[in-house]
Amino acid sequence: MISATVTGNVWATRRIEGIPAGAFLEVEVDGTGSRLIAFDVLGTGVGEHVLVAQGSVASGWFTGTPPPVDALIIGSIDSTPNK
């Protein structure tokens, strides 16, 4: 699981059957500058800090036949503990 910040929306006019309602968002992994596309079912917005699950954990969240989703936003980070 990684923490990231949502940096933008990814607009797709067509998608394959089997992908449920939700949005594709671009996120930047905290501390690395790396970016990836994650599927969001929570209604997350640009600038929010999120938790992202990847791989089989992400696709395994869906019921039925898993869609081809490799990264899934699974939570919104409200605050982080002081170090």
PDB file with one MODEL, atoms N, CA, C and O in Angstrom:
MODEL        1
ATOM      1  N   MET A   1       0.851  -1.157   0.000  1.00  0.00           N
ATOM      2  CA  MET A   1       0.000   0.000   0.000  1.00  0.00           C
ATOM      3  C   MET A   1       0.904   1.229   0.000  1.00  0.00           C
ATOM      4  O   MET A   1       1.932   1.263   0.675  1.00  0.00           O
ATOM      5  N   ILE A   2       0.499   2.233  -0.770  1.00  0.00           N
ATOM      6  CA  ILE A   2       1.293   3.448  -0.854  1.00  0.00           C
ATOM      7  C   ILE A   2       0.427   4.670  -0.546  1.00  0.00           C
ATOM      8  O   ILE A   2      -0.794   4.631  -0.697  1.00  0.00           O
ATOM      9  N   SER A   3       1.070   5.747  -0.114  1.00  0.00           N
ATOM     10  CA  SER A   3       0.356   7.007   0.058  1.00  0.00           C
ATOM     11  C   SER A   3       0.698   7.887  -1.136  1.00  0.00           C
ATOM     12  O   SER A   3       1.820   7.877  -1.643  1.00  0.00           O
ATOM     13  N   ALA A   4      -0.299   8.646  -1.569  1.00  0.00           N
ATOM     14  CA  ALA A   4      -0.129   9.466  -2.762  1.00  0.00           C
ATOM     15  C   ALA A   4      -1.043  10.675  -2.681  1.00  0.00           C
ATOM     16  O   ALA A   4      -1.907  10.768  -1.809  1.00  0.00           O
ATOM     17  N   THR A   5      -0.834  11.595  -3.604  1.00  0.00           N
ATOM     18  CA  THR A   5      -1.672  12.777  -3.724  1.00  0.00           C
ATOM     19  C   THR A   5      -2.299  12.779  -5.111  1.00  0.00           C
ATOM     20  O   THR A   5      -1.609  12.568  -6.108  1.00  0.00           O
ATOM     21  N   VAL A   6      -3.603  13.018  -5.174  1.00  0.00           N
ATOM     22  CA  VAL A   6      -4.302  13.061  -6.457  1.00  0.00           C
ATOM     23  C   VAL A   6      -3.888  14.338  -7.185  1.00  0.00           C
ATOM     24  O   VAL A   6      -4.009  15.437  -6.645  1.00  0.00           O
ATOM     25  N   THR A   7      -3.393  14.179  -8.429  1.00  0.00           N
ATOM     26  CA  THR A   7      -2.914  15.322  -9.201  1.00  0.00           C
ATOM     27  C   THR A   7      -3.813  15.670 -10.375  1.00  0.00           C
ATOM     28  O   THR A   7      -3.689  16.759 -10.936  1.00  0.00           O
ATOM     29  N   GLY A   8      -4.708  14.782 -10.758  1.00  0.00           N
ATOM     30  CA  GLY A   8      -5.584  15.112 -11.885  1.00  0.00           C
ATOM     31  C   GLY A   8      -6.538  13.997 -12.244  1.00  0.00           C
ATOM     32  O   GLY A   8      -6.428  12.871 -11.758  1.00  0.00           O
ATOM     33  N   ASN A   9      -7.478  14.337 -13.106  1.00  0.00           N
ATOM     34  CA  ASN A   9      -8.452  13.384 -13.628  1.00  0.00           C
ATOM     35  C   ASN A   9      -7.953  12.821 -14.949  1.00  0.00           C
ATOM     36  O   ASN A   9      -7.225  13.490 -15.682  1.00  0.00           O
ATOM     37  N   VAL A  10      -8.343  11.597 -15.249  1.00  0.00           N
ATOM     38  CA  VAL A  10      -8.064  10.993 -16.544  1.00  0.00           C
ATOM     39  C   VAL A  10      -9.418  10.758 -17.201  1.00  0.00           C
ATOM     40  O   VAL A  10     -10.238   9.994 -16.693  1.00  0.00           O
ATOM     41  N   TRP A  11      -9.646  11.413 -18.326  1.00  0.00           N
ATOM     42  CA  TRP A  11     -10.948  11.306 -18.984  1.00  0.00           C
ATOM     43  C   TRP A  11     -10.893  10.232 -20.059  1.00  0.00           C
ATOM     44  O   TRP A  11     -10.009  10.236 -20.916  1.00  0.00           O
ATOM     45  N   ALA A  12     -11.847   9.315 -20.003  1.00  0.00           N
ATOM     46  CA  ALA A  12     -11.943   8.255 -20.999  1.00  0.00           C
ATOM     47  C   ALA A  12     -13.366   8.255 -21.560  1.00  0.00           C
ATOM     48  O   ALA A  12     -14.330   8.090 -20.812  1.00  0.00           O
ATOM     49  N   THR A  13     -13.494   8.438 -22.851  1.00  0.00           N
ATOM     50  CA  THR A  13     -14.827   8.466 -23.441  1.00  0.00           C
ATOM     51  C   THR A  13     -15.382   7.065 -23.640  1.00  0.00           C
ATOM     52  O   THR A  13     -16.592   6.884 -23.774  1.00  0.00           O
ATOM     53  N   ARG A  14     -14.500   6.079 -23.660  1.00  0.00           N
ATOM     54  CA  ARG A  14     -14.941   4.689 -23.786  1.00  0.00           C
ATOM     55  C   ARG A  14     -14.140   3.839 -22.826  1.00  0.00           C
ATOM     56  O   ARG A  14     -12.963   4.101 -22.577  1.00  0.00           O
ATOM     57  N   ARG A  15     -14.792   2.811 -22.283  1.00  0.00           N
ATOM     58  CA  ARG A  15     -14.085   1.849 -21.443  1.00  0.00           C
ATOM     59  C   ARG A  15     -14.678   0.472 -21.669  1.00  0.00           C
ATOM     60  O   ARG A  15     -15.823   0.348 -22.103  1.00  0.00           O
ATOM     61  N   ILE A  16     -13.913  -0.547 -21.379  1.00  0.00           N
ATOM     62  CA  ILE A  16     -14.376  -1.905 -21.622  1.00  0.00           C
ATOM     63  C   ILE A  16     -15.464  -2.281 -20.621  1.00  0.00           C
ATOM     64  O   ILE A  16     -15.543  -1.723 -19.526  1.00  0.00           O
ATOM     65  N   GLU A  17     -16.291  -3.228 -21.013  1.00  0.00           N
ATOM     66  CA  GLU A  17     -17.314  -3.730 -20.104  1.00  0.00           C
ATOM     67  C   GLU A  17     -16.641  -4.415 -18.930  1.00  0.00           C
ATOM     68  O   GLU A  17     -15.563  -4.994 -19.071  1.00  0.00           O
ATOM     69  N   GLY A  18     -17.267  -4.348 -17.793  1.00  0.00           N
ATOM     70  CA  GLY A  18     -16.712  -4.988 -16.613  1.00  0.00           C
ATOM     71  C   GLY A  18     -16.041  -4.022 -15.657  1.00  0.00           C
ATOM     72  O   GLY A  18     -15.792  -4.364 -14.501  1.00  0.00           O
ATOM     73  N   ILE A  19     -15.744  -2.813 -16.128  1.00  0.00           N
ATOM     74  CA  ILE A  19     -15.188  -1.809 -15.213  1.00  0.00           C
ATOM     75  C   ILE A  19     -16.371  -1.091 -14.572  1.00  0.00           C
ATOM     76  O   ILE A  19     -17.177  -0.482 -15.276  1.00  0.00           O
ATOM     77  N   PRO A  20     -16.484  -1.153 -13.259  1.00  0.00           N
ATOM     78  CA  PRO A  20     -17.634  -0.564 -12.576  1.00  0.00           C
ATOM     79  C   PRO A  20     -17.603   0.963 -12.586  1.00  0.00           C
ATOM     80  O   PRO A  20     -16.662   1.581 -13.084  1.00  0.00           O
ATOM     81  N   ALA A  21     -18.648   1.549 -12.027  1.00  0.00           N
ATOM     82  CA  ALA A  21     -18.707   3.015 -11.936  1.00  0.00           C
ATOM     83  C   ALA A  21     -17.552   3.508 -11.069  1.00  0.00           C
ATOM     84  O   ALA A  21     -17.252   2.918 -10.031  1.00  0.00           O
ATOM     85  N   GLY A  22     -16.929   4.553 -11.484  1.00  0.00           N
ATOM     86  CA  GLY A  22     -15.796   5.124 -10.769  1.00  0.00           C
ATOM     87  C   GLY A  22     -15.012   6.003 -11.714  1.00  0.00           C
ATOM     88  O   GLY A  22     -15.400   6.187 -12.868  1.00  0.00           O
ATOM     89  N   ALA A  23     -13.914   6.544 -11.233  1.00  0.00           N
ATOM     90  CA  ALA A  23     -13.105   7.452 -12.036  1.00  0.00           C
ATOM     91  C   ALA A  23     -11.653   7.007 -12.053  1.00  0.00           C
ATOM     92  O   ALA A  23     -11.159   6.409 -11.098  1.00  0.00           O
ATOM     93  N   PHE A  24     -10.985   7.308 -13.145  1.00  0.00           N
ATOM     94  CA  PHE A  24      -9.549   7.105 -13.220  1.00  0.00           C
ATOM     95  C   PHE A  24      -8.881   8.424 -12.831  1.00  0.00           C
ATOM     96  O   PHE A  24      -9.202   9.476 -13.383  1.00  0.00           O
ATOM     97  N   LEU A  25      -7.949   8.359 -11.879  1.00  0.00           N
ATOM     98  CA  LEU A  25      -7.263   9.552 -11.406  1.00  0.00           C
ATOM     99  C   LEU A  25      -5.756   9.367 -11.508  1.00  0.00           C
ATOM    100  O   LEU A  25      -5.245   8.262 -11.323  1.00  0.00           O
ATOM    101  N   GLU A  26      -5.054  10.445 -11.800  1.00  0.00           N
ATOM    102  CA  GLU A  26      -3.594  10.422 -11.761  1.00  0.00           C
ATOM    103  C   GLU A  26      -3.177  10.772 -10.342  1.00  0.00           C
ATOM    104  O   GLU A  26      -3.659  11.747  -9.766  1.00  0.00           O
ATOM    105  N   VAL A  27      -2.282   9.974  -9.785  1.00  0.00           N
ATOM    106  CA  VAL A  27      -1.781  10.241  -8.437  1.00  0.00           C
ATOM    107  C   VAL A  27      -0.262  10.287  -8.470  1.00  0.00           C
ATOM    108  O   VAL A  27       0.377   9.635  -9.296  1.00  0.00           O
ATOM    109  N   GLU A  28       0.308  11.074  -7.554  1.00  0.00           N
ATOM    110  CA  GLU A  28       1.761  11.158  -7.406  1.00  0.00           C
ATOM    111  C   GLU A  28       2.129  10.516  -6.079  1.00  0.00           C
ATOM    112  O   GLU A  28       1.645  10.917  -5.021  1.00  0.00           O
ATOM    113  N   VAL A  29       2.988   9.519  -6.152  1.00  0.00           N
ATOM    114  CA  VAL A  29       3.411   8.790  -4.955  1.00  0.00           C
ATOM    115  C   VAL A  29       4.207   9.740  -4.065  1.00  0.00           C
ATOM    116  O   VAL A  29       5.164  10.371  -4.514  1.00  0.00           O
ATOM    117  N   ASP A  30       3.804   9.837  -2.798  1.00  0.00           N
ATOM    118  CA  ASP A  30       4.448  10.754  -1.866  1.00  0.00           C
ATOM    119  C   ASP A  30       5.937  10.454  -1.732  1.00  0.00           C
ATOM    120  O   ASP A  30       6.333   9.305  -1.535  1.00  0.00           O
ATOM    121  N   GLY A  31       6.753  11.490  -1.840  1.00  0.00           N
ATOM    122  CA  GLY A  31       8.187  11.376  -1.634  1.00  0.00           C
ATOM    123  C   GLY A  31       8.986  10.884  -2.812  1.00  0.00           C
ATOM    124  O   GLY A  31      10.214  10.846  -2.734  1.00  0.00           O
ATOM    125  N   THR A  32       8.338  10.498  -3.921  1.00  0.00           N
ATOM    126  CA  THR A  32       9.082   9.965  -5.054  1.00  0.00           C
ATOM    127  C   THR A  32       8.929  10.765  -6.336  1.00  0.00           C
ATOM    128  O   THR A  32       9.829  10.776  -7.176  1.00  0.00           O
ATOM    129  N   GLY A  33       7.801  11.428  -6.489  1.00  0.00           N
ATOM    130  CA  GLY A  33       7.525  12.120  -7.740  1.00  0.00           C
ATOM    131  C   GLY A  33       6.987  11.204  -8.821  1.00  0.00           C
ATOM    132  O   GLY A  33       6.590  11.678  -9.886  1.00  0.00           O
ATOM    133  N   SER A  34       6.963   9.893  -8.572  1.00  0.00           N
ATOM    134  CA  SER A  34       6.411   8.939  -9.540  1.00  0.00           C
ATOM    135  C   SER A  34       4.900   9.129  -9.637  1.00  0.00           C
ATOM    136  O   SER A  34       4.233   9.428  -8.646  1.00  0.00           O
ATOM    137  N   ARG A  35       4.381   8.953 -10.825  1.00  0.00           N
ATOM    138  CA  ARG A  35       2.941   9.081 -11.045  1.00  0.00           C
ATOM    139  C   ARG A  35       2.373   7.800 -11.606  1.00  0.00           C
ATOM    140  O   ARG A  35       3.053   7.062 -12.319  1.00  0.00           O
ATOM    141  N   LEU A  36       1.113   7.541 -11.276  1.00  0.00           N
ATOM    142  CA  LEU A  36       0.415   6.389 -11.818  1.00  0.00           C
ATOM    143  C   LEU A  36      -1.065   6.701 -11.895  1.00  0.00           C
ATOM    144  O   LEU A  36      -1.536   7.685 -11.325  1.00  0.00           O
ATOM    145  N   ILE A  37      -1.792   5.856 -12.604  1.00  0.00           N
ATOM    146  CA  ILE A  37      -3.232   6.000 -12.733  1.00  0.00           C
ATOM    147  C   ILE A  37      -3.875   5.002 -11.778  1.00  0.00           C
ATOM    148  O   ILE A  37      -3.540   3.818 -11.778  1.00  0.00           O
ATOM    149  N   ALA A  38      -4.808   5.501 -10.960  1.00  0.00           N
ATOM    150  CA  ALA A  38      -5.504   4.651  -9.995  1.00  0.00           C
ATOM    151  C   ALA A  38      -7.009   4.793 -10.200  1.00  0.00           C
ATOM    152  O   ALA A  38      -7.498   5.862 -10.567  1.00  0.00           O
ATOM    153  N   PHE A  39      -7.727   3.716  -9.961  1.00  0.00           N
ATOM    154  CA  PHE A  39      -9.180   3.729 -10.071  1.00  0.00           C
ATOM    155  C   PHE A  39      -9.761   4.164  -8.736  1.00  0.00           C
ATOM    156  O   PHE A  39      -9.313   3.714  -7.681  1.00  0.00           O
ATOM    157  N   ASP A  40     -10.757   5.037  -8.782  1.00  0.00           N
ATOM    158  CA  ASP A  40     -11.329   5.601  -7.564  1.00  0.00           C
ATOM    159  C   ASP A  40     -12.829   5.334  -7.498  1.00  0.00           C
ATOM    160  O   ASP A  40     -13.563   5.679  -8.425  1.00  0.00           O
ATOM    161  N   VAL A  41     -13.281   4.730  -6.421  1.00  0.00           N
ATOM    162  CA  VAL A  41     -14.712   4.511  -6.194  1.00  0.00           C
ATOM    163  C   VAL A  41     -15.214   5.350  -5.025  1.00  0.00           C
ATOM    164  O   VAL A  41     -16.385   5.260  -4.656  1.00  0.00           O
ATOM    165  N   LEU A  42     -14.335   6.166  -4.439  1.00  0.00           N
ATOM    166  CA  LEU A  42     -14.681   6.944  -3.253  1.00  0.00           C
ATOM    167  C   LEU A  42     -15.148   8.364  -3.560  1.00  0.00           C
ATOM    168  O   LEU A  42     -15.743   9.009  -2.697  1.00  0.00           O
ATOM    169  N   GLY A  43     -14.894   8.860  -4.757  1.00  0.00           N
ATOM    170  CA  GLY A  43     -15.232  10.241  -5.084  1.00  0.00           C
ATOM    171  C   GLY A  43     -14.156  11.218  -4.658  1.00  0.00           C
ATOM    172  O   GLY A  43     -14.453  12.343  -4.259  1.00  0.00           O
ATOM    173  N   THR A  44     -12.915  10.793  -4.742  1.00  0.00           N
ATOM    174  CA  THR A  44     -11.768  11.592  -4.330  1.00  0.00           C
ATOM    175  C   THR A  44     -11.534  12.744  -5.301  1.00  0.00           C
ATOM    176  O   THR A  44     -11.826  12.627  -6.491  1.00  0.00           O
ATOM    177  N   GLY A  45     -11.006  13.863  -4.790  1.00  0.00           N
ATOM    178  CA  GLY A  45     -10.747  15.026  -5.629  1.00  0.00           C
ATOM    179  C   GLY A  45      -9.275  15.369  -5.723  1.00  0.00           C
ATOM    180  O   GLY A  45      -8.453  14.863  -4.960  1.00  0.00           O
ATOM    181  N   VAL A  46      -8.959  16.228  -6.663  1.00  0.00           N
ATOM    182  CA  VAL A  46      -7.584  16.686  -6.876  1.00  0.00           C
ATOM    183  C   VAL A  46      -7.083  17.363  -5.607  1.00  0.00           C
ATOM    184  O   VAL A  46      -7.787  18.166  -4.995  1.00  0.00           O
ATOM    185  N   GLY A  47      -5.844  17.025  -5.220  1.00  0.00           N
ATOM    186  CA  GLY A  47      -5.218  17.596  -4.038  1.00  0.00           C
ATOM    187  C   GLY A  47      -5.373  16.752  -2.787  1.00  0.00           C
ATOM    188  O   GLY A  47      -4.696  17.002  -1.790  1.00  0.00           O
ATOM    189  N   GLU A  48      -6.252  15.756  -2.819  1.00  0.00           N
ATOM    190  CA  GLU A  48      -6.451  14.914  -1.638  1.00  0.00           C
ATOM    191  C   GLU A  48      -5.334  13.876  -1.507  1.00  0.00           C
ATOM    192  O   GLU A  48      -4.802  13.386  -2.503  1.00  0.00           O
ATOM    193  N   HIS A  49      -4.997  13.557  -0.270  1.00  0.00           N
ATOM    194  CA  HIS A  49      -4.021  12.512   0.026  1.00  0.00           C
ATOM    195  C   HIS A  49      -4.777  11.205   0.179  1.00  0.00           C
ATOM    196  O   HIS A  49      -5.800  11.147   0.861  1.00  0.00           O
ATOM    197  N   VAL A  50      -4.270  10.148  -0.460  1.00  0.00           N
ATOM    198  CA  VAL A  50      -4.983   8.877  -0.514  1.00  0.00           C
ATOM    199  C   VAL A  50      -4.064   7.689  -0.251  1.00  0.00           C
ATOM    200  O   VAL A  50      -2.840   7.797  -0.324  1.00  0.00           O
ATOM    201  N   LEU A  51      -4.679   6.564   0.054  1.00  0.00           N
ATOM    202  CA  LEU A  51      -3.985   5.283   0.135  1.00  0.00           C
ATOM    203  C   LEU A  51      -4.326   4.500  -1.119  1.00  0.00           C
ATOM    204  O   LEU A  51      -5.485   4.452  -1.533  1.00  0.00           O
ATOM    205  N   VAL A  52      -3.314   3.884  -1.726  1.00  0.00           N
ATOM    206  CA  VAL A  52      -3.504   3.150  -2.969  1.00  0.00           C
ATOM    207  C   VAL A  52      -3.004   1.726  -2.788  1.00  0.00           C
ATOM    208  O   VAL A  52      -1.882   1.499  -2.334  1.00  0.00           O
ATOM    209  N   ALA A  53      -3.862   0.763  -3.152  1.00  0.00           N
ATOM    210  CA  ALA A  53      -3.462  -0.643  -3.195  1.00  0.00           C
ATOM    211  C   ALA A  53      -3.171  -0.987  -4.650  1.00  0.00           C
ATOM    212  O   ALA A  53      -3.811  -0.458  -5.559  1.00  0.00           O
ATOM    213  N   GLN A  54      -2.207  -1.873  -4.868  1.00  0.00           N
ATOM    214  CA  GLN A  54      -1.830  -2.220  -6.237  1.00  0.00           C
ATOM    215  C   GLN A  54      -1.888  -3.728  -6.465  1.00  0.00           C
ATOM    216  O   GLN A  54      -1.940  -4.512  -5.517  1.00  0.00           O
ATOM    217  N   GLY A  55      -1.878  -4.114  -7.729  1.00  0.00           N
ATOM    218  CA  GLY A  55      -1.801  -5.510  -8.127  1.00  0.00           C
ATOM    219  C   GLY A  55      -3.047  -6.312  -7.803  1.00  0.00           C
ATOM    220  O   GLY A  55      -4.166  -5.809  -7.903  1.00  0.00           O
ATOM    221  N   SER A  56      -2.846  -7.571  -7.411  1.00  0.00           N
ATOM    222  CA  SER A  56      -3.970  -8.475  -7.164  1.00  0.00           C
ATOM    223  C   SER A  56      -4.835  -8.013  -6.007  1.00  0.00           C
ATOM    224  O   SER A  56      -6.028  -8.315  -5.971  1.00  0.00           O
ATOM    225  N   VAL A  57      -4.256  -7.285  -5.060  1.00  0.00           N
ATOM    226  CA  VAL A  57      -5.049  -6.741  -3.949  1.00  0.00           C
ATOM    227  C   VAL A  57      -6.069  -5.744  -4.490  1.00  0.00           C
ATOM    228  O   VAL A  57      -7.217  -5.728  -4.045  1.00  0.00           O
ATOM    229  N   ALA A  58      -5.664  -4.922  -5.434  1.00  0.00           N
ATOM    230  CA  ALA A  58      -6.567  -3.925  -6.023  1.00  0.00           C
ATOM    231  C   ALA A  58      -7.683  -4.603  -6.808  1.00  0.00           C
ATOM    232  O   ALA A  58      -8.855  -4.285  -6.603  1.00  0.00           O
ATOM    233  N   SER A  59      -7.352  -5.512  -7.687  1.00  0.00           N
ATOM    234  CA  SER A  59      -8.381  -6.153  -8.510  1.00  0.00           C
ATOM    235  C   SER A  59      -9.250  -7.097  -7.695  1.00  0.00           C
ATOM    236  O   SER A  59     -10.408  -7.321  -8.045  1.00  0.00           O
ATOM    237  N   GLY A  60      -8.714  -7.654  -6.613  1.00  0.00           N
ATOM    238  CA  GLY A  60      -9.468  -8.575  -5.771  1.00  0.00           C
ATOM    239  C   GLY A  60     -10.569  -7.920  -4.969  1.00  0.00           C
ATOM    240  O   GLY A  60     -11.420  -8.621  -4.420  1.00  0.00           O
ATOM    241  N   TRP A  61     -10.584  -6.606  -4.881  1.00  0.00           N
ATOM    242  CA  TRP A  61     -11.616  -5.888  -4.138  1.00  0.00           C
ATOM    243  C   TRP A  61     -12.975  -6.003  -4.818  1.00  0.00           C
ATOM    244  O   TRP A  61     -14.009  -5.986  -4.151  1.00  0.00           O
ATOM    245  N   PHE A  62     -12.973  -6.121  -6.155  1.00  0.00           N
ATOM    246  CA  PHE A  62     -14.203  -6.160  -6.931  1.00  0.00           C
ATOM    247  C   PHE A  62     -14.856  -7.539  -6.850  1.00  0.00           C
ATOM    248  O   PHE A  62     -14.166  -8.555  -6.763  1.00  0.00           O
ATOM    249  N   THR A  63     -16.181  -7.566  -6.878  1.00  0.00           N
ATOM    250  CA  THR A  63     -16.899  -8.836  -6.889  1.00  0.00           C
ATOM    251  C   THR A  63     -16.965  -9.364  -8.312  1.00  0.00           C
ATOM    252  O   THR A  63     -16.848  -8.605  -9.273  1.00  0.00           O
ATOM    253  N   GLY A  64     -17.150 -10.654  -8.437  1.00  0.00           N
ATOM    254  CA  GLY A  64     -17.232 -11.270  -9.760  1.00  0.00           C
ATOM    255  C   GLY A  64     -15.869 -11.334 -10.419  1.00  0.00           C
ATOM    256  O   GLY A  64     -14.836 -11.391  -9.752  1.00  0.00           O
ATOM    257  N   THR A  65     -15.890 -11.324 -11.732  1.00  0.00           N
ATOM    258  CA  THR A  65     -14.646 -11.357 -12.494  1.00  0.00           C
ATOM    259  C   THR A  65     -13.901 -10.041 -12.282  1.00  0.00           C
ATOM    260  O   THR A  65     -14.446  -8.971 -12.555  1.00  0.00           O
ATOM    261  N   PRO A  66     -12.660 -10.111 -11.796  1.00  0.00           N
ATOM    262  CA  PRO A  66     -11.923  -8.865 -11.528  1.00  0.00           C
ATOM    263  C   PRO A  66     -11.679  -8.073 -12.809  1.00  0.00           C
ATOM    264  O   PRO A  66     -11.258  -8.642 -13.815  1.00  0.00           O
ATOM    265  N   PRO A  67     -11.941  -6.763 -12.781  1.00  0.00           N
ATOM    266  CA  PRO A  67     -11.635  -5.935 -13.952  1.00  0.00           C
ATOM    267  C   PRO A  67     -10.133  -5.705 -14.052  1.00  0.00           C
ATOM    268  O   PRO A  67      -9.407  -5.945 -13.087  1.00  0.00           O
ATOM    269  N   PRO A  68      -9.657  -5.243 -15.205  1.00  0.00           N
ATOM    270  CA  PRO A  68      -8.225  -4.996 -15.374  1.00  0.00           C
ATOM    271  C   PRO A  68      -7.793  -3.697 -14.695  1.00  0.00           C
ATOM    272  O   PRO A  68      -7.377  -2.747 -15.357  1.00  0.00           O
ATOM    273  N   VAL A  69      -7.898  -3.671 -13.380  1.00  0.00           N
ATOM    274  CA  VAL A  69      -7.512  -2.506 -12.585  1.00  0.00           C
ATOM    275  C   VAL A  69      -6.292  -2.891 -11.757  1.00  0.00           C
ATOM    276  O   VAL A  69      -6.348  -3.846 -10.983  1.00  0.00           O
ATOM    277  N   ASP A  70      -5.192  -2.161 -11.908  1.00  0.00           N
ATOM    278  CA  ASP A  70      -3.941  -2.485 -11.240  1.00  0.00           C
ATOM    279  C   ASP A  70      -3.673  -1.625 -10.006  1.00  0.00           C
ATOM    280  O   ASP A  70      -2.842  -1.981  -9.171  1.00  0.00           O
ATOM    281  N   ALA A  71      -4.372  -0.494  -9.889  1.00  0.00           N
ATOM    282  CA  ALA A  71      -4.186   0.395  -8.735  1.00  0.00           C
ATOM    283  C   ALA A  71      -5.561   0.926  -8.327  1.00  0.00           C
ATOM    284  O   ALA A  71      -6.327   1.398  -9.168  1.00  0.00           O
ATOM    285  N   LEU A  72      -5.865   0.845  -7.033  1.00  0.00           N
ATOM    286  CA  LEU A  72      -7.179   1.217  -6.517  1.00  0.00           C
ATOM    287  C   LEU A  72      -7.022   2.123  -5.307  1.00  0.00           C
ATOM    288  O   LEU A  72      -6.300   1.792  -4.366  1.00  0.00           O
ATOM    289  N   ILE A  73      -7.695   3.263  -5.333  1.00  0.00           N
ATOM    290  CA  ILE A  73      -7.702   4.146  -4.170  1.00  0.00           C
ATOM    291  C   ILE A  73      -8.632   3.518  -3.135  1.00  0.00           C
ATOM    292  O   ILE A  73      -9.823   3.329  -3.386  1.00  0.00           O
ATOM    293  N   ILE A  74      -8.063   3.195  -1.955  1.00  0.00           N
ATOM    294  CA  ILE A  74      -8.850   2.490  -0.946  1.00  0.00           C
ATOM    295  C   ILE A  74      -9.139   3.328   0.282  1.00  0.00           C
ATOM    296  O   ILE A  74      -9.871   2.887   1.168  1.00  0.00           O
ATOM    297  N   GLY A  75      -8.583   4.524   0.354  1.00  0.00           N
ATOM    298  CA  GLY A  75      -8.840   5.365   1.519  1.00  0.00           C
ATOM    299  C   GLY A  75      -8.353   6.778   1.303  1.00  0.00           C
ATOM    300  O   GLY A  75      -7.495   7.052   0.464  1.00  0.00           O
ATOM    301  N   SER A  76      -8.933   7.670   2.096  1.00  0.00           N
ATOM    302  CA  SER A  76      -8.536   9.070   2.086  1.00  0.00           C
ATOM    303  C   SER A  76      -7.785   9.351   3.383  1.00  0.00           C
ATOM    304  O   SER A  76      -8.265   9.016   4.466  1.00  0.00           O
ATOM    305  N   ILE A  77      -6.615   9.963   3.277  1.00  0.00           N
ATOM    306  CA  ILE A  77      -5.800  10.268   4.456  1.00  0.00           C
ATOM    307  C   ILE A  77      -6.196  11.650   4.961  1.00  0.00           C
ATOM    308  O   ILE A  77      -5.979  12.652   4.280  1.00  0.00           O
ATOM    309  N   ASP A  78      -6.781  11.701   6.167  1.00  0.00           N
ATOM    310  CA  ASP A  78      -7.188  12.975   6.738  1.00  0.00           C
ATOM    311  C   ASP A  78      -6.021  13.673   7.408  1.00  0.00           C
ATOM    312  O   ASP A  78      -5.889  14.893   7.309  1.00  0.00           O
ATOM    313  N   SER A  79      -5.172  12.912   8.090  1.00  0.00           N
ATOM    314  CA  SER A  79      -3.985  13.473   8.722  1.00  0.00           C
ATOM    315  C   SER A  79      -2.979  12.352   8.936  1.00  0.00           C
ATOM    316  O   SER A  79      -3.321  11.170   8.897  1.00  0.00           O
ATOM    317  N   THR A  80      -1.736  12.746   9.162  1.00  0.00           N
ATOM    318  CA  THR A  80      -0.690  11.771   9.440  1.00  0.00           C
ATOM    319  C   THR A  80      -0.135  12.043  10.839  1.00  0.00           C
ATOM    320  O   THR A  80      -0.111  13.189  11.288  1.00  0.00           O
ATOM    321  N   PRO A  81       0.304  11.001  11.518  1.00  0.00           N
ATOM    322  CA  PRO A  81       0.863  11.210  12.859  1.00  0.00           C
ATOM    323  C   PRO A  81       2.145  12.032  12.811  1.00  0.00           C
ATOM    324  O   PRO A  81       2.895  11.965  11.837  1.00  0.00           O
ATOM    325  N   ASN A  82       2.388  12.787  13.838  1.00  0.00           N
ATOM    326  CA  ASN A  82       3.638  13.552  13.928  1.00  0.00           C
ATOM    327  C   ASN A  82       4.813  12.613  14.119  1.00  0.00           C
ATOM    328  O   ASN A  82       4.708  11.614  14.832  1.00  0.00           O
ATOM    329  N   LYS A  83       5.911  12.927  13.495  1.00  0.00           N
ATOM    330  CA  LYS A  83       7.088  12.067  13.616  1.00  0.00           C
ATOM    331  C   LYS A  83       8.002  12.576  14.677  1.00  0.00           C
ATOM    332  O   LYS A  83       9.051  11.982  14.926  1.00  0.00           O
TER     333      LYS A  83
ENDMDL
END
